[in-house]
Amino acid sequence: MEEKTEKNRPADAPHPPVSEIAPAPPPRRRFRPGLIVVTVLVLAAAALSFHYYVKFVVPFETTDDAFVESYVTFVSPRISGQVARLLVTDNQRVKAGDTLLEIDPRDYQTLMAQAAADLTAAQVRVRQAETQIEVDKAKADQEEAAVAAAQAVAERALADRHRYEAVQSQAVSRSQIDLAVTQANSTSADVKVARNRAIAAAAQVDLDRAMVETMRAQVQVAETRLQQAQLQLSYTKVVASRDGRVTRRTVELGAYVQTGEALMALVPDEVWVVANFKETQLERIRPGQPVLLRVDACPQQEFSGRVDSLQAGTGARFSLLPPENAVGNYVKVVQRVPVKITFDSTVDLSRFNIAPGMSVEPKVRVQ
């Protein structure tokens, strides 16, 4: 309205004084509720972030470099032979003592039969040697008796000689005296011969006793060979050494296997977690601290565990080719130390398909 008045005023009309012009009213500030809402939300988010950091980040040490581990047992035969029976398949669960496969036992049955026959023959030789001892003892006793008889005859002949020599020469002829002397000497020689025979008979008894000991040693050797043959026959059945699941089976029915050849792997149910923490995180990690575990294969399940131990050395130090740090172009790299984490005994892992090599995210509560 005022703009129209100014425009319609003649050019030569005088302007009203400045004091008579009404001042323009100051601009009014508009109320902005959205700004207050944004500010409140920002402050609330900051408070929640701080609370989350203090409650869920500061008291924990975590890493994504963690995996499930276990002692994997490779099953190998202790003898060579052809596989006659194959009783397991891949990923089959077995118990300790279950037969996994059987090697053709016929060759080893023959060896055991031969060892049993050798043992029987050795035992028979022992009995023969023991019987020979009794026979030679009887001969030795007989020779001792012969010595006694020869001694009696020799004493009589010697007495006759002395008696003849003591008689007057007119009563006994010279020929009778010579005959008595000859008989005395002959009977004395017979005594010596009998004594030598008795000594030989006693020595034969000692020899028989030594032979018995030798035969008994041969029996022990035969028994050892029989036990070895029995062991080899028992090795034809390859059994599981512990509970677990069969994995990576490479043997087939009818294959010829060698001693020590890896035929399959046996993964036990006992597993744990190896978490590779940075060396800067180890300051607050101690054995016995509780751990929350999330396995990638079971994202909806949270497991509980405990820190078991810390490895005495970094992972790189025990690698196949440890790094050589004494060089001129050395660059410091944060090392990682394996930490062993065990599942709580209350956790029933049999319900979950947790296997070695699976990824895990552990959270160690350090406060």
Phi, psi and omega per residue, in radians:
M1 nan -0.755 3.117
E2 -1.184 -0.672 3.125
E3 -1.048 -0.667 3.108
K4 -1.171 -0.639 3.132
T5 -1.129 -0.741 3.137
E6 -1.165 -0.669 -3.128
K7 -1.213 -0.627 -3.081
N8 -1.446 -0.145 -3.138
R9 -1.258 2.430 3.119
P10 -1.114 2.711 -3.086
A11 -1.178 -0.596 -3.102
D12 -1.534 0.063 3.130
A13 -1.302 2.436 -3.130
P14 -1.240 2.546 3.099
H15 -1.353 2.549 3.072
P16 -1.202 2.708 -3.141
P17 -1.091 2.727 -3.092
V18 -1.128 -0.623 -3.103
S19 -1.154 -0.399 -3.130
E20 -1.462 -0.192 3.140
I21 -1.396 2.248 -3.131
A22 -1.301 2.316 3.127
P23 -1.163 2.587 3.130
A24 -1.271 2.447 3.128
P25 -1.199 2.545 3.139
P26 -1.124 2.637 -3.133
P27 -1.192 2.468 -3.130
R28 -1.559 2.303 3.094
R29 -1.371 2.293 3.142
R30 -1.473 2.507 3.108
F31 -1.375 2.182 -3.097
R32 -2.019 1.622 -3.139
P33 -1.229 -0.429 -3.136
G34 -1.125 -0.640 3.126
L35 -1.108 -0.693 3.128
I36 -1.153 -0.711 3.132
V37 -1.085 -0.764 3.135
V38 -1.096 -0.749 -3.141
T39 -1.083 -0.760 3.122
V40 -1.103 -0.737 3.131
L41 -1.114 -0.704 3.124
V42 -1.116 -0.790 3.125
L43 -1.117 -0.696 3.122
A44 -1.143 -0.719 3.105
A45 -1.120 -0.704 3.111
A46 -1.118 -0.725 3.129
A47 -1.145 -0.735 3.114
L48 -1.137 -0.691 3.112
S49 -1.114 -0.752 3.126
F50 -1.125 -0.735 3.112
H51 -1.116 -0.756 3.120
Y52 -1.104 -0.729 -3.132
Y53 -1.118 -0.757 -3.099
V54 -1.228 -0.644 -3.030
K55 -1.611 -0.582 -3.007
F56 -2.025 -0.109 -3.127
V57 -2.026 -0.886 -3.087
V58 -1.079 -0.749 -3.092
P59 -1.336 0.005 -3.038
F60 -2.190 2.674 2.919
E61 -2.112 2.260 -3.077
T62 -2.363 2.846 3.099
T63 -2.749 2.692 3.053
D64 -1.789 0.042 3.108
D65 -1.700 1.257 -3.108
A66 -2.528 2.523 -3.056
F67 -2.512 2.725 3.057
V68 -1.352 2.367 3.136
E69 -2.212 2.805 3.100
S70 -2.874 2.829 3.056
Y71 -1.471 1.871 3.139
V72 -1.586 2.118 -3.114
T73 -1.733 2.175 3.093
F74 -1.608 2.197 -3.088
V75 -1.521 2.195 -3.137
S76 -2.347 2.545 3.100
P77 -1.365 2.681 3.114
R78 -1.696 -0.053 3.072
I79 -2.429 2.910 3.102
S80 -1.723 2.688 3.100
G81 2.811 -3.134 -3.123
Q82 -1.652 2.376 -3.128
V83 -1.252 2.044 -3.134
A84 -1.652 -0.547 -3.137
R85 -2.465 2.379 3.083
L86 -2.144 2.015 -2.924
L87 -1.895 0.038 -3.112
V88 -2.313 2.799 3.054
T89 -2.157 3.050 3.131
D90 -1.078 2.431 3.048
N91 1.129 0.321 3.081
Q92 -1.415 2.429 3.104
R93 -1.491 2.300 -3.128
V94 -2.265 2.864 3.083
K95 -1.981 2.807 -3.141
A96 -1.045 2.267 -3.121
G97 1.677 -0.208 3.097
D98 -1.185 2.443 3.112
T99 -1.354 2.183 3.140
L100 -1.589 -0.750 3.102
L101 -2.744 2.887 -3.126
E102 -2.317 2.281 3.090
I103 -1.576 2.581 -3.113
D104 -0.935 2.040 -3.002
P105 -1.590 0.002 -2.967
R106 -1.121 -0.725 3.122
D107 -1.088 -0.699 -3.089
Y108 -1.357 -0.475 3.006
Q109 -1.148 -0.669 3.094
T110 -1.133 -0.753 3.118
L111 -1.100 -0.666 3.131
M112 -1.185 -0.695 3.104
A113 -1.104 -0.713 3.107
Q114 -1.124 -0.729 3.116
A115 -1.130 -0.658 3.097
A116 -1.132 -0.683 3.108
A117 -1.163 -0.716 3.093
D118 -1.079 -0.654 3.112
L119 -1.152 -0.741 3.117
T120 -1.089 -0.757 3.118
A121 -1.092 -0.706 3.120
A122 -1.145 -0.693 3.100
Q123 -1.128 -0.666 3.096
V124 -1.130 -0.705 3.113
R125 -1.116 -0.610 3.087
V126 -1.114 -0.795 3.133
R127 -1.110 -0.676 3.091
Q128 -1.098 -0.739 3.140
A129 -1.153 -0.658 3.107
E130 -1.160 -0.660 3.086
T131 -1.158 -0.669 3.118
Q132 -1.109 -0.568 3.080
I133 -1.058 -0.770 -3.139
E134 -1.113 -0.712 3.126
V135 -1.108 -0.803 -3.115
D136 -1.221 -0.514 3.034
K137 -1.114 -0.728 3.102
A138 -1.103 -0.705 3.095
K139 -1.125 -0.691 3.126
A140 -1.127 -0.700 3.088
D141 -1.123 -0.676 3.103
Q142 -1.108 -0.721 3.124
E143 -1.175 -0.612 3.067
E144 -1.121 -0.694 3.082
A145 -1.139 -0.670 3.095
A146 -1.111 -0.628 3.086
V147 -1.111 -0.762 3.131
A148 -1.094 -0.725 3.130
A149 -1.144 -0.770 3.124
A150 -1.114 -0.612 3.114
Q151 -1.144 -0.698 3.119
A152 -1.144 -0.765 3.119
V153 -1.098 -0.720 -3.134
A154 -1.133 -0.689 3.122
E155 -1.145 -0.687 3.104
R156 -1.134 -0.770 3.136
A157 -1.112 -0.663 3.120
L158 -1.181 -0.635 3.100
A159 -1.160 -0.731 3.097
D160 -1.064 -0.726 3.138
R161 -1.067 -0.851 -3.134
H162 -1.108 -0.614 -3.132
R163 -1.196 -0.744 3.133
Y164 -1.161 -0.688 -3.136
E165 -1.202 -0.449 -3.138
A166 -1.411 -0.307 -3.116
V167 -1.404 2.660 3.106
Q168 -1.067 2.597 -3.108
S169 -1.126 -0.421 3.125
Q170 -1.241 -0.435 -3.063
A171 -1.534 -0.491 -3.088
V172 -2.197 2.367 3.128
S173 -1.330 2.845 3.135
R174 -1.172 -0.575 -3.135
S175 -1.152 -0.632 3.118
Q176 -1.167 -0.681 3.111
I177 -1.127 -0.762 3.122
D178 -1.087 -0.681 3.116
L179 -1.129 -0.680 3.129
A180 -1.154 -0.678 3.105
V181 -1.136 -0.740 -3.133
T182 -1.110 -0.753 3.127
Q183 -1.127 -0.659 3.118
A184 -1.120 -0.766 3.120
N185 -1.152 -0.680 -3.132
S186 -1.148 -0.782 3.139
T187 -1.161 -0.557 3.074
S188 -1.145 -0.689 3.082
A189 -1.177 -0.627 3.095
D190 -1.099 -0.629 3.098
V191 -1.097 -0.766 3.126
K192 -1.084 -0.728 3.123
V193 -1.108 -0.749 -3.136
A194 -1.121 -0.717 3.115
R195 -1.105 -0.716 3.113
N196 -1.117 -0.676 3.083
R197 -1.128 -0.689 3.117
A198 -1.123 -0.710 3.107
I199 -1.115 -0.735 3.117
A200 -1.119 -0.684 3.134
A201 -1.148 -0.714 3.107
A202 -1.142 -0.681 3.108
A203 -1.133 -0.630 3.107
Q204 -1.135 -0.628 3.090
V205 -1.110 -0.781 3.099
D206 -1.082 -0.690 3.107
L207 -1.115 -0.696 3.106
D208 -1.102 -0.688 3.117
R209 -1.119 -0.723 3.078
A210 -1.117 -0.652 3.112
M211 -1.131 -0.647 3.103
V212 -1.098 -0.762 3.105
E213 -1.068 -0.696 3.101
T214 -1.107 -0.755 3.131
M215 -1.141 -0.653 3.097
R216 -1.143 -0.655 3.050
A217 -1.104 -0.669 3.081
Q218 -1.141 -0.572 3.068
V219 -1.128 -0.749 3.112
Q220 -1.087 -0.696 3.085
V221 -1.097 -0.751 3.128
A222 -1.139 -0.668 3.093
E223 -1.120 -0.702 3.113
T224 -1.113 -0.723 3.116
R225 -1.143 -0.649 3.104
L226 -1.158 -0.741 3.097
Q227 -1.091 -0.702 3.095
Q228 -1.107 -0.731 3.101
A229 -1.119 -0.683 3.096
Q230 -1.136 -0.705 3.091
L231 -1.082 -0.799 3.130
Q232 -1.093 -0.631 3.083
L233 -1.169 -0.670 3.103
S234 -1.186 -0.493 3.136
Y235 -1.242 -0.191 3.088
T236 -1.151 -0.354 3.045
K237 -1.763 1.959 3.123
V238 -1.560 2.057 -3.051
V239 -1.982 2.817 3.110
A240 -1.349 2.322 -3.127
S241 -1.440 -0.286 -3.124
R242 -2.800 2.955 3.081
D243 -1.218 2.552 3.110
G244 2.914 -2.878 3.135
R245 -2.120 2.438 3.138
V246 -1.335 2.279 -3.119
T247 -2.426 2.609 3.072
R248 0.963 0.879 3.083
R249 -1.288 2.140 -3.110
T250 -1.966 -0.140 -3.090
V251 -1.595 2.607 3.109
E252 -2.223 2.800 3.132
L253 -1.096 2.296 3.135
G254 1.576 -0.118 3.140
A255 -1.273 2.614 3.079
Y256 -1.668 2.084 -3.057
V257 -1.880 2.655 3.139
Q258 -1.871 2.778 3.108
T259 -1.090 2.246 3.123
G260 1.472 0.003 3.140
E261 -1.308 2.300 3.138
A262 -1.289 2.042 -3.086
L263 -1.751 -0.552 -3.136
M264 -2.894 2.923 3.093
A265 -1.970 2.534 3.132
L266 -2.076 1.962 -3.105
V267 -1.713 1.997 -3.126
P268 -1.321 2.939 3.133
D269 -1.354 -0.319 -3.119
E270 -1.336 2.002 -3.133
V271 -2.283 2.841 3.054
W272 -2.614 -3.107 -3.083
V273 -2.086 2.368 3.002
V274 -1.959 1.939 -3.124
A275 -1.847 2.205 -3.126
N276 -1.657 1.622 3.134
F277 -1.507 2.647 3.024
K278 -1.165 2.599 -3.127
E279 -1.097 -0.401 3.102
T280 -1.330 -0.198 3.130
Q281 -1.659 -0.127 -3.007
L282 -1.421 -0.136 -3.068
E283 -1.059 -0.610 -3.054
R284 -1.891 0.006 -3.131
I285 -1.553 2.248 -3.125
R286 -2.366 2.618 3.054
P287 -1.046 2.453 -3.142
G288 1.692 -0.188 -3.127
Q289 -1.254 2.491 -3.138
P290 -1.237 2.618 -3.089
V291 -2.374 2.390 2.978
L292 -1.741 2.251 -3.028
L293 -2.099 2.311 3.033
R294 -2.154 2.037 3.125
V295 -1.610 2.320 -3.106
D296 -1.046 -0.517 3.141
A297 -1.299 -0.304 3.111
C298 -2.251 1.231 -3.016
P299 -1.133 -0.423 -3.103
Q300 -1.554 -0.065 -3.078
Q301 -1.974 2.357 3.084
E302 -1.979 2.189 -3.115
F303 -1.823 2.685 3.088
S304 -1.915 2.600 -3.128
G305 -2.739 -3.016 -3.134
R306 -2.433 2.605 3.030
V307 -1.260 2.092 -3.115
D308 -1.532 -0.891 -3.087
S309 -2.912 2.850 3.077
L310 -1.962 2.365 -3.134
Q311 -1.165 2.455 3.137
A312 -1.448 1.145 -3.129
G313 2.566 2.729 3.141
T314 -1.329 2.874 3.114
G315 -1.145 -0.612 -3.140
A316 -1.177 -0.534 -3.106
R317 -1.155 -0.538 -3.107
F318 -1.797 0.247 3.097
S319 -1.320 2.980 -3.118
L320 -1.077 -0.694 3.113
L321 -2.156 1.569 3.141
P322 -1.075 2.536 3.139
P323 -1.189 2.527 3.087
E324 -1.726 1.826 -3.051
N325 -1.554 -0.236 -3.111
A326 -1.454 1.093 -3.138
V327 -2.288 2.868 -3.086
G328 -1.304 -0.480 -3.105
N329 -1.722 0.646 -3.108
Y330 -1.172 2.350 3.061
V331 -2.188 2.159 -3.102
K332 -1.201 2.248 3.122
V333 -2.218 2.351 3.111
V334 -1.148 2.154 -3.113
Q335 -1.525 2.829 3.096
R336 -2.078 2.466 -3.102
V337 -2.056 2.175 3.116
P338 -1.178 2.336 3.093
V339 -2.109 2.166 -3.130
K340 -1.490 2.208 -3.138
I341 -2.148 2.199 3.135
T342 -1.800 2.591 3.047
F343 -1.308 2.571 3.060
D344 -1.122 2.573 -3.114
S345 -1.142 -0.350 3.137
T346 -1.354 -0.193 -3.108
V347 -1.449 2.163 3.110
D348 -1.583 1.661 -3.086
L349 -1.376 -0.222 -3.107
S350 -1.160 -0.354 -3.138
R351 -1.416 -0.178 -3.087
F352 -2.086 2.554 -3.129
N353 -1.527 1.198 -3.132
I354 -1.689 2.125 -3.055
A355 -2.265 2.761 3.128
P356 -1.028 2.451 3.118
G357 1.712 -0.207 3.134
M358 -1.231 2.584 -3.122
S359 -1.392 2.505 -3.099
V360 -2.375 2.582 3.028
E361 -2.070 1.753 -3.129
P362 -1.594 2.593 3.041
K363 -2.221 1.885 -3.111
V364 -1.583 2.174 3.122
R365 -1.479 1.938 -3.083
V366 -1.766 -0.116 3.111
Q367 -2.274 nan nan
